[in-house]
């Protein structure tokens, strides 16, 4: 049953990330790097793993957010506007 919860979390995370990125123009740029939401989700997943936090819903949501970002055309971490 945990796989079902993870899958639902993944879909919800993907949909939320798609909606937010389509509705807002928030960008985090630091010294030539562009921190996309897929990078932030990956960093959060790394922290959760290191602290041994294994909440199925949270992992599904973060995976959905990361996959939504990676499915986009421009996911490079280099900021081309600088």
MIKOLBA-712097 format. One record per atom (N, C-alpha, C): residue number from 1; residue in one letter; atom name; x, y, z. Coordinates in nm, 3 decimals. Example, Ala and Ser with C-alpha at 12.3 -4.5 7.8 and 13.67 -1.06 7.14 Angstrom:
// MIKOLBA-712097
<n->1 res->A atom->N px->1.319 py->-0.569 pz->0.780>
<n->1 res->A atom->CA px->1.230 py->-0.450 pz->0.780>
<n->1 res->A atom->C px->1.320 py->-0.330 pz->0.780>
<n->2 res->S atom->N px->1.285 py->-0.225 pz->0.708>
<n->2 res->S atom->CA px->1.367 py->-0.106 pz->0.714>
<n->2 res->S atom->C px->1.290 py->0.003 pz->0.787>
//
This chain:
// MIKOLBA-712097
<n->1 res->X atom->N px->0.082 py->-0.119 pz->0.000>
<n->1 res->X atom->CA px->0.000 py->0.000 pz->0.000>
<n->1 res->X atom->C px->0.087 py->0.126 pz->0.000>
<n->2 res->X atom->N px->0.208 py->0.116 pz->0.052>
<n->2 res->X atom->CA px->0.296 py->0.234 pz->0.051>
<n->2 res->X atom->C px->0.327 py->0.278 pz->-0.091>
<n->3 res->X atom->N px->0.336 py->0.182 pz->-0.183>
<n->3 res->X atom->CA px->0.363 py->0.218 pz->-0.321>
<n->3 res->X atom->C px->0.249 py->0.301 pz->-0.379>
<n->4 res->X atom->N px->0.126 py->0.268 pz->-0.343>
<n->4 res->X atom->CA px->0.011 py->0.345 pz->-0.390>
<n->4 res->X atom->C px->0.016 py->0.487 pz->-0.335>
<n->5 res->X atom->N px->0.049 py->0.501 pz->-0.208>
<n->5 res->X atom->CA px->0.059 py->0.634 pz->-0.146>
<n->5 res->X atom->C px->0.171 py->0.714 pz->-0.213>
<n->6 res->X atom->N px->0.284 py->0.648 pz->-0.237>
<n->6 res->X atom->CA px->0.396 py->0.714 pz->-0.305>
<n->6 res->X atom->C px->0.354 py->0.761 pz->-0.444>
<n->7 res->X atom->N px->0.284 py->0.675 pz->-0.517>
<n->7 res->X atom->CA px->0.241 py->0.708 pz->-0.653>
<n->7 res->X atom->C px->0.145 py->0.826 pz->-0.653>
<n->8 res->X atom->N px->0.052 py->0.828 pz->-0.561>
<n->8 res->X atom->CA px->-0.041 py->0.941 pz->-0.551>
<n->8 res->X atom->C px->0.036 py->1.069 pz->-0.516>
<n->9 res->X atom->N px->0.130 py->1.059 pz->-0.423>
<n->9 res->X atom->CA px->0.213 py->1.174 pz->-0.387>
<n->9 res->X atom->C px->0.293 py->1.225 pz->-0.506>
<n->10 res->X atom->N px->0.345 py->1.132 pz->-0.586>
<n->10 res->X atom->CA px->0.421 py->1.170 pz->-0.705>
<n->10 res->X atom->C px->0.334 py->1.249 pz->-0.802>
<n->11 res->X atom->N px->0.214 py->1.200 pz->-0.827>
<n->11 res->X atom->CA px->0.124 py->1.271 pz->-0.918>
<n->11 res->X atom->C px->0.084 py->1.407 pz->-0.864>
<n->12 res->X atom->N px->0.054 py->1.414 pz->-0.736>
<n->12 res->X atom->CA px->0.015 py->1.541 pz->-0.674>
<n->12 res->X atom->C px->0.132 py->1.640 pz->-0.679>
<n->13 res->X atom->N px->0.253 py->1.593 pz->-0.648>
<n->13 res->X atom->CA px->0.371 py->1.679 pz->-0.655>
<n->13 res->X atom->C px->0.395 py->1.732 pz->-0.794>
<n->14 res->X atom->N px->0.378 py->1.647 pz->-0.894>
<n->14 res->X atom->CA px->0.397 py->1.688 pz->-1.033>
<n->14 res->X atom->C px->0.295 py->1.796 pz->-1.071>
<n->15 res->X atom->N px->0.169 py->1.772 pz->-1.037>
<n->15 res->X atom->CA px->0.062 py->1.867 pz->-1.072>
<n->15 res->X atom->C px->0.082 py->2.000 pz->-1.001>
<n->16 res->X atom->N px->0.115 py->1.997 pz->-0.873>
<n->16 res->X atom->CA px->0.138 py->2.121 pz->-0.798>
<n->16 res->X atom->C px->0.254 py->2.199 pz->-0.856>
<n->17 res->X atom->N px->0.365 py->2.128 pz->-0.886>
<n->17 res->X atom->CA px->0.482 py->2.196 pz->-0.943>
<n->17 res->X atom->C px->0.448 py->2.257 pz->-1.078>
<n->18 res->X atom->N px->0.374 py->2.184 pz->-1.161>
<n->18 res->X atom->CA px->0.337 py->2.237 pz->-1.293>
<n->18 res->X atom->C px->0.250 py->2.361 pz->-1.278>
<n->19 res->X atom->N px->0.152 py->2.356 pz->-1.189>
<n->19 res->X atom->CA px->0.062 py->2.469 pz->-1.168>
<n->19 res->X atom->C px->0.139 py->2.591 pz->-1.118>
<n->20 res->X atom->N px->0.224 py->2.571 pz->-1.018>
<n->20 res->X atom->CA px->0.298 py->2.684 pz->-0.959>
<n->20 res->X atom->C px->0.394 py->2.744 pz->-1.060>
<n->21 res->X atom->N px->0.466 py->2.661 pz->-1.134>
<n->21 res->X atom->CA px->0.563 py->2.715 pz->-1.230>
<n->21 res->X atom->C px->0.494 py->2.785 pz->-1.347>
<n->22 res->X atom->N px->0.373 py->2.743 pz->-1.381>
<n->22 res->X atom->CA px->0.299 py->2.811 pz->-1.489>
<n->22 res->X atom->C px->0.239 py->2.943 pz->-1.443>
<n->23 res->X atom->N px->0.210 py->2.955 pz->-1.315>
<n->23 res->X atom->CA px->0.141 py->3.073 pz->-1.263>
<n->23 res->X atom->C px->0.235 py->3.179 pz->-1.206>
<n->24 res->X atom->N px->0.358 py->3.143 pz->-1.175>
<n->24 res->X atom->CA px->0.450 py->3.239 pz->-1.114>
<n->24 res->X atom->C px->0.579 py->3.249 pz->-1.195>
<n->25 res->X atom->N px->0.651 py->3.352 pz->-1.171>
<n->25 res->X atom->CA px->0.781 py->3.372 pz->-1.237>
<n->25 res->X atom->C px->0.888 py->3.394 pz->-1.131>
<n->26 res->X atom->N px->0.888 py->3.309 pz->-1.030>
<n->26 res->X atom->CA px->0.987 py->3.318 pz->-0.923>
<n->26 res->X atom->C px->1.112 py->3.242 pz->-0.968>
<n->27 res->X atom->N px->1.225 py->3.309 pz->-0.966>
<n->27 res->X atom->CA px->1.351 py->3.246 pz->-1.005>
<n->27 res->X atom->C px->1.455 py->3.272 pz->-0.897>
<n->28 res->X atom->N px->1.530 py->3.170 pz->-0.866>
<n->28 res->X atom->CA px->1.639 py->3.184 pz->-0.769>
<n->28 res->X atom->C px->1.770 py->3.173 pz->-0.847>
<n->29 res->X atom->N px->1.838 py->3.285 pz->-0.858>
<n->29 res->X atom->CA px->1.965 py->3.288 pz->-0.931>
<n->29 res->X atom->C px->2.074 py->3.334 pz->-0.837>
<n->30 res->X atom->N px->2.184 py->3.259 pz->-0.835>
<n->30 res->X atom->CA px->2.295 py->3.290 pz->-0.745>
<n->30 res->X atom->C px->2.426 py->3.274 pz->-0.821>
<n->31 res->X atom->N px->2.497 py->3.384 pz->-0.843>
<n->31 res->X atom->CA px->2.632 py->3.384 pz->-0.901>
<n->31 res->X atom->C px->2.645 py->3.292 pz->-1.023>
<n->32 res->X atom->N px->2.562 py->3.314 pz->-1.122>
<n->32 res->X atom->CA px->2.572 py->3.237 pz->-1.245>
<n->32 res->X atom->C px->2.502 py->3.103 pz->-1.243>
<n->33 res->X atom->N px->2.441 py->3.067 pz->-1.130>
<n->33 res->X atom->CA px->2.367 py->2.941 pz->-1.122>
<n->33 res->X atom->C px->2.218 py->2.970 pz->-1.109>
<n->34 res->X atom->N px->2.141 py->2.885 pz->-1.172>
<n->34 res->X atom->CA px->1.996 py->2.898 pz->-1.165>
<n->34 res->X atom->C px->1.946 py->2.778 pz->-1.087>
<n->35 res->X atom->N px->1.890 py->2.803 pz->-0.969>
<n->35 res->X atom->CA px->1.841 py->2.695 pz->-0.884>
<n->35 res->X atom->C px->1.695 py->2.666 pz->-0.919>
<n->36 res->X atom->N px->1.676 py->2.567 pz->-1.004>
<n->36 res->X atom->CA px->1.543 py->2.525 pz->-1.044>
<n->36 res->X atom->C px->1.475 py->2.447 pz->-0.932>
<n->37 res->X atom->N px->1.344 py->2.429 pz->-0.943>
<n->37 res->X atom->CA px->1.273 py->2.357 pz->-0.840>
<n->37 res->X atom->C px->1.313 py->2.210 pz->-0.835>
<n->38 res->X atom->N px->1.360 py->2.154 pz->-0.946>
<n->38 res->X atom->CA px->1.403 py->2.015 pz->-0.942>
<n->38 res->X atom->C px->1.532 py->2.000 pz->-0.861>
<n->39 res->X atom->N px->1.616 py->2.103 pz->-0.862>
<n->39 res->X atom->CA px->1.739 py->2.101 pz->-0.783>
<n->39 res->X atom->C px->1.704 py->2.112 pz->-0.635>
<n->40 res->X atom->N px->1.614 py->2.203 pz->-0.602>
<n->40 res->X atom->CA px->1.573 py->2.220 pz->-0.463>
<n->40 res->X atom->C px->1.508 py->2.093 pz->-0.409>
<n->41 res->X atom->N px->1.423 py->2.029 pz->-0.491>
<n->41 res->X atom->CA px->1.359 py->1.904 pz->-0.449>
<n->41 res->X atom->C px->1.464 py->1.795 pz->-0.428>
<n->42 res->X atom->N px->1.563 py->1.789 pz->-0.515>
<n->42 res->X atom->CA px->1.670 py->1.689 pz->-0.501>
<n->42 res->X atom->C px->1.753 py->1.712 pz->-0.375>
<n->43 res->X atom->N px->1.780 py->1.838 pz->-0.345>
<n->43 res->X atom->CA px->1.854 py->1.870 pz->-0.223>
<n->43 res->X atom->C px->1.774 py->1.832 pz->-0.099>
<n->44 res->X atom->N px->1.644 py->1.858 pz->-0.102>
<n->44 res->X atom->CA px->1.558 py->1.818 pz->0.009>
<n->44 res->X atom->C px->1.554 py->1.666 pz->0.026>
<n->45 res->X atom->N px->1.548 py->1.595 pz->-0.086>
<n->45 res->X atom->CA px->1.548 py->1.448 pz->-0.079>
<n->45 res->X atom->C px->1.680 py->1.397 pz->-0.021>
<n->46 res->X atom->N px->1.789 py->1.460 pz->-0.058>
<n->46 res->X atom->CA px->1.920 py->1.421 pz->-0.003>
<n->46 res->X atom->C px->1.923 py->1.443 pz->0.148>
<n->47 res->X atom->N px->1.871 py->1.557 pz->0.193>
<n->47 res->X atom->CA px->1.867 py->1.586 pz->0.337>
<n->47 res->X atom->C px->1.777 py->1.486 pz->0.410>
<n->48 res->X atom->N px->1.662 py->1.456 pz->0.353>
<n->48 res->X atom->CA px->1.573 py->1.357 pz->0.415>
<n->48 res->X atom->C px->1.641 py->1.221 pz->0.426>
<n->49 res->X atom->N px->1.712 py->1.183 pz->0.323>
<n->49 res->X atom->CA px->1.781 py->1.055 pz->0.324>
<n->49 res->X atom->C px->1.889 py->1.054 pz->0.433>
<n->50 res->X atom->N px->1.967 py->1.160 pz->0.440>
<n->50 res->X atom->CA px->2.075 py->1.166 pz->0.539>
<n->50 res->X atom->C px->2.023 py->1.165 pz->0.682>
<n->51 res->X atom->N px->1.906 py->1.227 pz->0.702>
<n->51 res->X atom->CA px->1.847 py->1.230 pz->0.836>
<n->51 res->X atom->C px->1.752 py->1.111 pz->0.860>
<n->52 res->X atom->N px->1.751 py->1.019 pz->0.764>
<n->52 res->X atom->CA px->1.672 py->0.896 pz->0.772>
<n->52 res->X atom->C px->1.523 py->0.923 pz->0.796>
<n->53 res->X atom->N px->1.469 py->1.017 pz->0.720>
<n->53 res->X atom->CA px->1.326 py->1.048 pz->0.725>
<n->53 res->X atom->C px->1.263 py->0.983 pz->0.602>
<n->54 res->X atom->N px->1.179 py->0.886 pz->0.626>
<n->54 res->X atom->CA px->1.122 py->0.808 pz->0.516>
<n->54 res->X atom->C px->0.970 py->0.814 pz->0.515>
<n->55 res->X atom->N px->0.918 py->0.935 pz->0.499>
<n->55 res->X atom->CA px->0.775 py->0.957 pz->0.490>
<n->55 res->X atom->C px->0.733 py->0.939 pz->0.345>
<n->56 res->X atom->N px->0.648 py->0.841 pz->0.320>
<n->56 res->X atom->CA px->0.611 py->0.803 pz->0.184>
<n->56 res->X atom->C px->0.548 py->0.919 pz->0.106>
<n->57 res->X atom->N px->0.458 py->0.994 pz->0.171>
<n->57 res->X atom->CA px->0.391 py->1.104 pz->0.102>
<n->57 res->X atom->C px->0.490 py->1.213 pz->0.063>
<n->58 res->X atom->N px->0.580 py->1.246 pz->0.153>
<n->58 res->X atom->CA px->0.678 py->1.352 pz->0.126>
<n->58 res->X atom->C px->0.771 py->1.310 pz->0.014>
<n->59 res->X atom->N px->0.818 py->1.186 pz->0.018>
<n->59 res->X atom->CA px->0.906 py->1.137 pz->-0.089>
<n->59 res->X atom->C px->0.835 py->1.139 pz->-0.224>
<n->60 res->X atom->N px->0.708 py->1.101 pz->-0.226>
<n->60 res->X atom->CA px->0.631 py->1.105 pz->-0.350>
<n->60 res->X atom->C px->0.616 py->1.247 pz->-0.403>
<n->61 res->X atom->N px->0.582 py->1.340 pz->-0.314>
<n->61 res->X atom->CA px->0.567 py->1.480 pz->-0.354>
<n->61 res->X atom->C px->0.697 py->1.536 pz->-0.411>
<n->62 res->X atom->N px->0.807 py->1.513 pz->-0.341>
<n->62 res->X atom->CA px->0.936 py->1.567 pz->-0.386>
<n->62 res->X atom->C px->0.981 py->1.503 pz->-0.518>
<n->63 res->X atom->N px->0.954 py->1.375 pz->-0.534>
<n->63 res->X atom->CA px->0.987 py->1.309 pz->-0.661>
<n->63 res->X atom->C px->0.906 py->1.368 pz->-0.775>
<n->64 res->X atom->N px->0.778 py->1.395 pz->-0.751>
<n->64 res->X atom->CA px->0.693 py->1.458 pz->-0.852>
<n->64 res->X atom->C px->0.743 py->1.595 pz->-0.891>
<n->65 res->X atom->N px->0.784 py->1.674 pz->-0.792>
<n->65 res->X atom->CA px->0.837 py->1.808 pz->-0.818>
<n->65 res->X atom->C px->0.965 py->1.799 pz->-0.902>
<n->66 res->X atom->N px->1.054 py->1.706 pz->-0.864>
<n->66 res->X atom->CA px->1.180 py->1.692 pz->-0.937>
<n->66 res->X atom->C px->1.156 py->1.646 pz->-1.081>
<n->67 res->X atom->N px->1.067 py->1.549 pz->-1.099>
<n->67 res->X atom->CA px->1.040 py->1.500 pz->-1.234>
<n->67 res->X atom->C px->0.973 py->1.605 pz->-1.321>
<n->68 res->X atom->N px->0.887 py->1.687 pz->-1.262>
<n->68 res->X atom->CA px->0.824 py->1.793 pz->-1.341>
<n->68 res->X atom->C px->0.929 py->1.890 pz->-1.392>
<n->69 res->X atom->N px->1.025 py->1.924 pz->-1.309>
<n->69 res->X atom->CA px->1.131 py->2.015 pz->-1.351>
<n->69 res->X atom->C px->1.220 py->1.956 pz->-1.457>
<n->70 res->X atom->N px->1.251 py->1.828 pz->-1.444>
<n->70 res->X atom->CA px->1.338 py->1.763 pz->-1.542>
<n->70 res->X atom->C px->1.267 py->1.739 pz->-1.676>
<n->71 res->X atom->N px->1.134 py->1.739 pz->-1.675>
<n->71 res->X atom->CA px->1.061 py->1.716 pz->-1.800>
<n->71 res->X atom->C px->1.051 py->1.842 pz->-1.885>
<n->72 res->X atom->N px->1.096 py->1.954 pz->-1.831>
<n->72 res->X atom->CA px->1.089 py->2.080 pz->-1.905>
<n->72 res->X atom->C px->1.207 py->2.092 pz->-2.003>
<n->73 res->X atom->N px->1.192 py->2.180 pz->-2.099>
<n->73 res->X atom->CA px->1.294 py->2.199 pz->-2.203>
<n->73 res->X atom->C px->1.423 py->2.258 pz->-2.145>
<n->74 res->X atom->N px->1.411 py->2.361 pz->-2.062>
<n->74 res->X atom->CA px->1.529 py->2.429 pz->-2.009>
<n->74 res->X atom->C px->1.547 py->2.395 pz->-1.861>
<n->75 res->X atom->N px->1.632 py->2.299 pz->-1.831>
<n->75 res->X atom->CA px->1.656 py->2.263 pz->-1.692>
<n->75 res->X atom->C px->1.804 py->2.275 pz->-1.655>
<n->76 res->X atom->N px->1.879 py->2.348 pz->-1.734>
<n->76 res->X atom->CA px->2.020 py->2.369 pz->-1.707>
<n->76 res->X atom->C px->2.039 py->2.451 pz->-1.580>
<n->77 res->X atom->N px->2.150 py->2.425 pz->-1.509>
<n->77 res->X atom->CA px->2.176 py->2.500 pz->-1.387>
<n->77 res->X atom->C px->2.255 py->2.627 pz->-1.415>
<n->78 res->X atom->N px->2.309 py->2.641 pz->-1.536>
<n->78 res->X atom->CA px->2.379 py->2.764 pz->-1.572>
<n->78 res->X atom->C px->2.280 py->2.873 pz->-1.603>
<n->79 res->X atom->N px->2.301 py->2.990 pz->-1.545>
<n->79 res->X atom->CA px->2.214 py->3.104 pz->-1.571>
<n->79 res->X atom->C px->2.264 py->3.175 pz->-1.695>
<n->80 res->X atom->N px->2.193 py->3.165 pz->-1.804>
<n->80 res->X atom->CA px->2.235 py->3.223 pz->-1.931>
<n->80 res->X atom->C px->2.206 py->3.372 pz->-1.940>
<n->81 res->X atom->N px->2.135 py->3.427 pz->-1.842>
<n->81 res->X atom->CA px->2.103 py->3.570 pz->-1.844>
<n->81 res->X atom->C px->2.212 py->3.654 pz->-1.781>
<n->82 res->X atom->N px->2.315 py->3.593 pz->-1.728>
<n->82 res->X atom->CA px->2.423 py->3.671 pz->-1.666>
<n->82 res->X atom->C px->2.537 py->3.686 pz->-1.759>
//
